[in-house]
């Protein structure tokens, strides 16, 4: 038990440190990506996902960690991937409001970014909302799948990964994915803008650092990186403690995700102090109300989609999960769309 706590906390610390060094924790970097004025975040994101794809495949082949591509979040209302689309849109909207995601907000808090604490509070409230009311969506999903055996059998036949859908080998699919990631990185480097006047790592190096944190997670915890589950678990504990739960849970959620999140806070704080790093001056000032609403949207969206920027983006897309590509596409669509609307009215 103690060994698991230490390994999970250490894995979280390394991930937090990687996000800090890469610079993608910054609200300015995130918001600049969503308003399409700076493509640094995209290049880091694709490098991290591309390197993670190789690492996860190696972990699968060497039995270091189980292969768990993300499955569809099906709310049984619009489409098989309706939960991924709705959750992704909400997650992206939260990113446009806060300049954060469920993982980077922890780095912002530990590093002293002014809006980070308010976003974290909003995220915790979002975790409480999901733990209290999110079961409604889950019940709908379960009921629909158990009352119609024929529909359930059809769903089981759906391909979970891109290469299952295309009926090609995983090796070929990963090779194609690496080529696509590299092509986008090179294209954006030569044709699209980057930079807001403050020093940061080369995006390739920043992405490889996050890939290194992925490798550490696979070795230490035998699982890939993901953060938003911590908010749901914490929300369940808080709701029960203050009496908002309908009844006492028969089984408590695993503390592992919360330990991982605490590790991110500790790792970021330790590294920033060791290197005597100071927070950069953020271009966009985010109000408390905007941070709280956006923070809640981040977590409700992530849990509706079954994963966040880390879980679906860095890890899920690396397994070539169809659900993760749908979620990340919806996330960027929601974030870019709301960012465009905010620029019109501000």
N, C-alpha and C positions, 0 to 999 in steps of 0.2 A: 504493500500500500504506500509506504513512504517513498519507495523507489519510483512508483508511478507518479506521485505528486511532484517529485523532483524533476523527472524527465519531462512531464507535461509543462511544468513551470519554465524549465530551461528552453523548451521548444518555443513557448510563447515569447520568452525574452529575446531569443534570436530573431524571431519574426518582427517584433517591435523594433529591434535595433536595425534590421534591414530596411524597414519602412522609413525610419528616421534618416538613415544615411542616403537612401535613394531620393529623398525629397518629396515623394508623392503624398506625404502626410499633409502638406501645406494646402490650406483652403484656396489660396491663390492659384496654385498649380491645378487643382481639381476644377475650380470654376473656370479657369482659362481654357481647359480642355473642353468643357461643356459649351462654352461660347465660341469654340473653334478658333481661338486666337493663339493657342500654344498647344503643340502636340507632344510635349515631353511626356505627359502621363501615359498616352497611348503607347509610346515606344517602350517605356518601362513595363507597362502592363503586358504587351505582347512578348517581350523578352522573357519576363517571368513565367508566362503561360507556356511559351515554347520550350524553355528549359525544363519546366516542370513536367511536360509531356514525356520527355525522354526519361526523366528520373522516375516517374510513376510507372512507366513501362518496365524499367529495369527492376524496380522494387517488386513488381508483379512477377516477373520471370525468375527472380531469385528468392521469391517467397518471403521477402522482408516485410511487405505490407499487402493486405488484400486489395483486390481491384474492385472499387466501388464507384462506378459512374453514376452521376445523379439521375434519378428517374423523374418522370413528368410529375409536376404538381397539378393534379387534375381536380378541379372543383366541380366538375360535372355540370357546368352551366352553359358554357359557350363552345369549348373545344378541349381536346385532350391536354393541351398545354395552356389552358386559360389561367391557371394559377401562376404559371411562369410569366405569362404576358402581363397580367394585372399586377403581380408582385414586382416584376421588373420595372414597370412604369412607375409604380409608387416608390420603389427604391431609388430610381434615377431622379425623380422629383425631389426626394429628400436630399440627394447629393447636391442638386442645384440650389436648394434652400440653405444648406449648411456648409458646403465645401468640404464634406467629410463623407466617410462610409463607416460601417460598423467597426472596422478594424482601425482605420486611420484616426478616428476620434479618440481612441485610447492613447495613441502617440501624441495627439494634440494636447490632451490633458496632462500627460506626464512631462511634456516639453514646455508647457506654459502658454499655449495659444489661447488667447482671451475667450474665443467663442467655444472652445472645446468642452468646458465644463457644462455649459447650458445644453449643448448637443447631447452630451452623455446623459444628463438628467432626462432629456426628452427620449433618448433611446431606452433608458430603464423604464420610463412610463410606457413606451411602446411594447416592451417585453411584458409588462404587467397586463396591458390591454390584450396582447395576443394570448397569454397564458389564461386569461379570464374568459375571453370570447372567441379565440381562434378555434376552439374545439368545434364550433358550429360548422365551419368549413370542413373540418376533418370528419365530422359525423355524416355530413352530406356525401362526402366521398365514399365512406365505408358503407353507408346504407345503399347507395346506388350500385356499388360493386357486388354486394352480397345478395341483392334482391333480383338481380338479372344475371344468371350464370353464363348465359350466352355472351353477353357484353363483357363479362369478366374474362372469359376465355379469349375473346378477340383482343383485349387489352394486353394480355400476356404475350401475344404474338408480335406486338409492336417492337421494332428494333429500338434499343436504348441508346446505342452509339451510332455515330456517323458511319463508321466502317461496316457495321452490321446492316445499316440501311442501304449502303452502296454495294454491299457484298464483296468487299475487298479485305485484304489482310490488315491487321492492326499496324504492322510495320510500314506498309505502303501508305496507310492513312496518316500516320505520324509524320512520315517523310513529306507528304503533300502539305500537311499543316505547318511544318517547319518552313517550307518554301514560301507558303503564303504569308506567314508572320514576318519572315525576313524581307520579303518583297514590300510589304506595307511599311516596315521600318525604314528601308532604304528610300522608298518613295517620299515618305513624310520628311525624312531628313534633308532631302534635296529640294523639295518643292514647297513645303509648308513651313510656317513660322514657328519659332521657338525662342523662349527667353523673356524674362521680365526684369533683368538687371541685377539678379542676385545669383551668387555662385552655387552650383550644384554639380552632382556627379554626371558623367556621361550616362545617358539613359540605358545603354547596353549594360554597363557595369552595375547600375542600380537594379536593373531587372535580374541580372545574374545573382546579385546578393539576395534578392527575394527567392530566387530559385534555390540558392544555398540553404535558406531557411526552410524551404520545402523539403529538401533532402534531410535536414536535421529532424524535421517532424516525422518523416517516414521511418527513420532509424530509431528515434527515441520513443515515439508513441505508436508506431505502426499504423498511422493514419495521416491523411493529407490535411492541409491547412484549411481552417474555417473558423469564423468568429461569431456569427449572429446567434448560434445556439446558446451562447453564454447569456445573452440578454433574456432569452426565453426561460432558461433554467433559473436565473436570478429572479425573473418576474414571478415564477411559480413559488419560490421560497418567500418572497415578499408578500404576495397575495395571501398565502396561507398564514403568515405571521400576523398580518393586520386584519385577518378575518374576511377577505374578499373571495376566497375560494368557496365553491359550492360545497365541497366536502374535502376531508383530508385525503391526499393522494395515497393510493395503495402502494405505490413505489415512488421514491423520491428520484428526481432527475440526477444524472451523474454530475458530480462536482467538477469533472475534468474540464469542460468548456470554460467554467468560471476560473479555474486555476490557470488555464492557458491565457485568458484575458488579463488576469492579475500579473502573470509573467510578462505580458507585453508592456504593462505599465512600469514594472520594475526594470525591465531591460532597457526601455527607452530612457527612463530617468537616470539610471546608472551610466549609460553610455554618454548621454548629453552632458552630465556633470564631469565625467572622466575626460572628455574632449573639450570641456569648457565651451560648449556650443550655446549660442543665444538665438532665440526665435527671430525670424526675419520679420520685417514690417509687412503686414498683410495689406494687399491693395483694397480688398472688399471688407467693410465692417458689417458684421452680421448681428442683428438685434437679438435680444434674449427671446422674444416671442417667436421670431423666425427660426431660431436655433431649436427651441423646444418642439415646435410643430414639425420641423424638418427631421429632428432626431427621432421622433415617434414614427414618422413616415418611413425612415430608413429601416427600422426594425420590423414594423408590421409588413412592409413590402418584402423584406428579406425572408421572413418566416412564411409569408404567403407563397413566395417562389421556391421555398425549400433551400435557400442559401443566399449568401451575400456576394459582394464583389470578390472576396477571397474564396469563398466556397464554390461559387459557380464560375468566377472568372479565372483566378489563378489555378484552382484545383479542378473544377468541373470541366472546363473547356480542355484542360490537359488530358482528361480521359476521353475526349471527343464525344462527350455526352450531348445528345440532341437537346435535352432540356436546358443545359447550361448555355448553349449557343442562343436558344430562344430567349432565355432570361437576360443575358448580357446585351443582346440586340434591343430588347425592350427597355433595358436600363439606360442605354445610351440615348434611345429615342425619347424617353421620358425626361432625362436630364437635359438634353439639347433643346427639346421643345419648350420646357418650362424656363430654361435659361433665356431663350429668345423672347418669351413673353415678358419676363422680368425686365429685360433691357428696354422693351417698348414702354413700360409704365414707370420706369425710374430715371 
